[in-house]
Amino acid sequence: MLPEWPAGTVAVLSTAGPHAIPVSTATRAGDRAIHFALAHTRDSLARLREEPRCALTILAAGVAVTAYGVADVVDADDRVAYLRLDVDLVEDHDQPTFALDEGVRWHWTDERAEAGDAEVRAALQRL
């Protein structure tokens, strides 16, 4: 079962290659599904279309998991593709010897990009 994590948490998407990129749009969509968005220009999107098996590592305060499964494009607009990761396995990396205090701290430096991100997050919530 997937844990909860804060909106905007930076996760790492790993696709065939191997190829890994940070994503900040990963949204829990139930116990076994995650929605996220990728720009049409991302190599990772092309890789997922060829080989949809992937892993998404989520690191936030109190959360250290990798979700393994198959990602498919479920919608798109002119800027991004909206994907659903159907999770087959959740690997919990929690250990009694450490605790994650927080995830990656980041912020937008461009108002248009921040507004676009808000639009993407709203669309992900509607999926």
C-alpha positions as CSV (number, residue, x, y, z in Angstrom):
1,M,0.0,0.0,0.0
2,L,1.3,3.4,-0.9
3,P,1.9,5.9,1.9
4,E,0.7,9.5,1.9
5,W,3.3,12.2,0.9
6,P,3.1,16.0,0.6
7,A,2.2,17.7,-2.7
8,G,5.3,18.8,-4.5
9,T,7.5,16.1,-3.1
10,V,10.4,15.4,-5.5
11,A,10.4,11.8,-6.5
12,V,12.8,10.0,-8.9
13,L,11.3,8.3,-11.9
14,S,13.5,5.4,-13.3
15,T,12.8,4.1,-16.7
16,A,14.4,1.6,-19.0
17,G,18.0,2.4,-19.9
18,P,18.4,2.9,-17.0
19,H,17.4,6.5,-17.0
20,A,16.4,8.5,-13.9
21,I,14.8,12.0,-13.6
22,P,13.3,14.0,-10.8
23,V,9.6,14.6,-11.0
24,S,7.6,16.9,-8.7
25,T,4.0,16.1,-9.8
26,A,3.6,12.6,-8.4
27,T,0.2,12.4,-6.7
28,R,-1.1,9.4,-4.8
29,A,-4.2,8.1,-6.6
30,G,-5.2,5.3,-4.2
31,D,-3.4,2.3,-2.5
32,R,-1.9,1.1,-5.8
33,A,-1.8,4.0,-8.3
34,I,0.1,7.2,-8.8
35,H,-0.6,10.0,-11.2
36,F,2.1,12.2,-12.6
37,A,2.8,14.5,-15.6
38,L,5.8,14.7,-18.0
39,A,6.5,17.3,-20.6
40,H,6.1,16.0,-24.2
41,T,9.8,16.8,-24.7
42,R,11.0,14.4,-21.9
43,D,13.1,11.5,-23.0
44,S,11.5,9.6,-20.1
45,L,8.1,9.9,-21.8
46,A,9.4,8.3,-25.0
47,R,11.1,5.6,-23.0
48,L,7.8,4.8,-21.1
49,R,6.0,4.6,-24.4
50,E,8.5,1.9,-25.6
51,E,8.8,0.2,-22.2
52,P,6.1,1.1,-19.6
53,R,7.7,-0.7,-16.7
54,C,9.3,1.7,-14.3
55,A,10.0,2.6,-10.7
56,L,9.2,5.8,-8.8
57,T,11.2,6.5,-5.6
58,I,9.5,8.8,-3.2
59,L,11.5,10.5,-0.4
60,A,9.8,12.9,2.0
61,A,9.6,13.4,5.7
62,G,8.9,9.9,7.1
63,V,8.5,8.4,3.7
64,A,11.1,6.3,1.8
65,V,9.5,4.0,-0.7
66,T,10.0,2.8,-4.3
67,A,6.8,2.0,-6.3
68,Y,7.3,-0.5,-9.1
69,G,4.8,-0.9,-11.9
70,V,3.5,0.0,-15.4
71,A,2.9,3.6,-16.5
72,D,0.5,4.6,-19.2
73,V,-0.5,7.9,-20.7
74,V,-4.1,8.5,-19.7
75,D,-4.5,12.1,-21.0
76,A,-2.6,15.0,-22.5
77,D,-2.7,18.6,-23.2
78,D,-0.5,20.8,-25.4
79,R,2.3,20.9,-22.7
80,V,2.3,17.6,-20.8
81,A,1.2,14.0,-20.9
82,Y,-0.7,12.8,-17.8
83,L,0.3,9.3,-16.7
84,R,-1.0,6.7,-14.3
85,L,1.5,4.3,-12.7
86,D,-0.3,1.1,-11.7
87,V,1.8,-0.2,-8.8
88,D,2.6,-3.9,-8.6
89,L,5.0,-3.6,-5.6
90,V,5.8,-1.0,-3.0
91,E,9.3,-1.5,-1.5
92,D,9.5,0.3,1.9
93,H,13.0,1.5,2.6
94,D,12.3,2.4,6.2
95,Q,14.9,1.3,8.7
96,P,15.0,1.5,12.5
97,T,18.5,3.1,12.2
98,F,17.5,6.3,10.4
99,A,14.6,8.7,9.8
100,L,13.9,11.1,6.9
101,D,13.3,14.5,8.4
102,E,12.3,16.1,5.1
103,G,12.5,15.7,1.3
104,V,14.1,18.0,-1.2
105,R,13.3,21.6,-0.6
106,W,12.6,23.6,-3.8
107,H,10.6,26.5,-5.1
108,W,9.6,28.0,-8.4
109,T,11.6,31.0,-9.6
110,D,9.3,31.8,-12.5
111,E,5.7,32.9,-12.0
112,R,4.5,31.4,-15.3
113,A,6.0,28.1,-14.5
114,E,4.4,28.1,-11.1
115,A,1.0,28.9,-12.6
116,G,1.5,26.1,-15.1
117,D,2.4,23.7,-12.3
118,A,-0.8,24.6,-10.5
119,E,-2.8,23.8,-13.7
120,V,-1.0,20.4,-14.0
121,R,-1.7,19.5,-10.4
122,A,-5.4,20.4,-10.8
123,A,-5.6,18.2,-13.9
124,L,-3.9,15.3,-12.0
125,Q,-6.5,15.7,-9.2
126,R,-9.3,15.3,-11.8
127,L,-7.9,12.0,-13.2
